[in-house]
Amino acid sequence: MEILTGNELISGATVYLNGSNNWVEDLQAARLFAKEETVERDAALAATKATGRVISLEIEEVEQAGGTIVPKRLRERIRAAGPTAPLTLHGQAYDRQHLEDDGHVSI
């Protein structure tokens, strides 16, 4: 199985394409593409590229374990879970960026 993932341009948030062709932050809401659905998957990629809203698009292999979507690559598991170390600056804690955030983008 595969999912589509990328980063939302304005916020930098990690996003996943869901079954309604919307980009969401919840990995568990991601649309699962079977290996035979390459035409549908590639059409979704092309439509997304045309908008320019989501960048760094990738096709990620996943599996389901107990009804939970689990990326096969460690890199994608980290992206889905968020930073592996606390984000702090001068004692203030920060969360990962979300879709509604537009403070800055790290490129």
C-alpha positions as CSV (number, residue, x, y, z in Angstrom):
1,M,0.0,0.0,0.0
2,E,1.1,3.6,-0.6
3,I,0.2,7.1,0.5
4,L,1.0,10.5,-0.8
5,T,2.7,13.0,1.5
6,G,4.3,16.4,1.2
7,N,4.7,19.7,3.0
8,E,2.2,22.5,2.8
9,L,3.9,25.5,1.2
10,I,2.8,28.3,3.6
11,S,3.1,26.5,7.0
12,G,5.6,23.8,6.1
13,A,3.4,21.3,7.8
14,T,3.7,17.6,7.0
15,V,0.5,16.6,5.1
16,Y,-1.2,13.5,3.6
17,L,-3.7,13.2,0.9
18,N,-7.0,11.8,2.3
19,G,-9.9,10.0,0.5
20,S,-11.6,13.3,-0.4
21,N,-8.5,14.6,-2.1
22,N,-7.8,17.1,0.6
23,W,-4.4,17.5,2.3
24,V,-4.6,16.8,6.1
25,E,-2.1,16.5,8.9
26,D,-3.4,13.2,10.3
27,L,-1.5,10.2,8.9
28,Q,-4.4,7.9,9.9
29,A,-6.7,9.8,7.6
30,A,-4.5,9.3,4.6
31,R,-5.9,7.6,1.5
32,L,-4.4,4.2,0.9
33,F,-3.5,3.4,-2.7
34,A,-3.1,-0.2,-3.7
35,K,-0.1,-1.0,-5.9
36,E,-2.6,-1.4,-8.9
37,E,-3.9,2.1,-8.4
38,T,-1.0,3.9,-10.0
39,V,-3.2,5.8,-12.5
40,E,-5.3,7.2,-9.6
41,R,-2.2,7.9,-7.5
42,D,-0.4,9.7,-10.4
43,A,-3.5,11.7,-11.2
44,A,-3.6,12.9,-7.6
45,L,0.1,13.8,-7.8
46,A,-0.4,15.8,-11.0
47,A,-3.4,17.6,-9.7
48,T,-1.5,18.6,-6.5
49,K,1.5,19.8,-8.5
50,A,-0.7,22.0,-10.5
51,T,-1.9,23.9,-7.4
52,G,1.6,24.6,-6.0
53,R,0.2,24.4,-2.5
54,V,1.9,21.2,-1.4
55,I,5.6,20.7,-2.2
56,S,8.2,17.9,-1.7
57,L,5.6,15.3,-2.8
58,E,6.5,11.7,-2.1
59,I,4.9,8.3,-2.5
60,E,5.4,6.4,0.7
61,E,5.0,2.7,1.2
62,V,3.0,1.9,4.3
63,E,1.5,-1.1,6.0
64,Q,-1.5,-1.5,8.3
65,A,-0.8,-2.9,11.8
66,G,-3.9,-3.4,13.9
67,G,-5.9,-0.9,11.8
68,T,-3.1,1.7,12.1
69,I,-1.2,3.1,9.1
70,V,2.5,2.6,9.7
71,P,5.1,4.0,7.3
72,K,7.8,1.5,6.3
73,R,10.6,4.1,6.3
74,L,11.9,5.5,9.6
75,R,12.1,9.0,8.1
76,E,8.4,9.0,7.4
77,R,7.6,7.6,10.8
78,I,9.5,10.6,12.3
79,R,7.8,13.1,10.0
80,A,4.4,11.7,11.1
81,A,5.2,11.8,14.8
82,G,6.8,15.2,14.9
83,P,10.2,16.3,16.2
84,T,12.3,13.8,18.0
85,A,13.6,16.4,20.4
86,P,11.8,19.2,22.3
87,L,11.6,22.4,20.4
88,T,12.7,25.2,22.7
89,L,14.1,28.6,22.3
90,H,15.1,30.7,25.4
91,G,13.1,28.4,27.6
92,Q,9.9,28.6,25.6
93,A,8.5,25.4,24.2
94,Y,7.3,25.2,20.6
95,D,5.1,22.7,18.8
96,R,5.6,21.5,15.2
97,Q,4.0,23.7,12.5
98,H,0.4,23.0,11.5
99,L,-1.7,23.8,8.4
100,E,-3.1,27.0,9.9
101,D,0.3,28.3,10.9
102,D,2.0,30.8,8.6
103,G,4.8,32.3,10.7
104,H,7.7,30.9,8.6
105,V,8.8,28.0,6.5
106,S,12.0,26.2,6.8
107,I,13.4,25.3,3.4
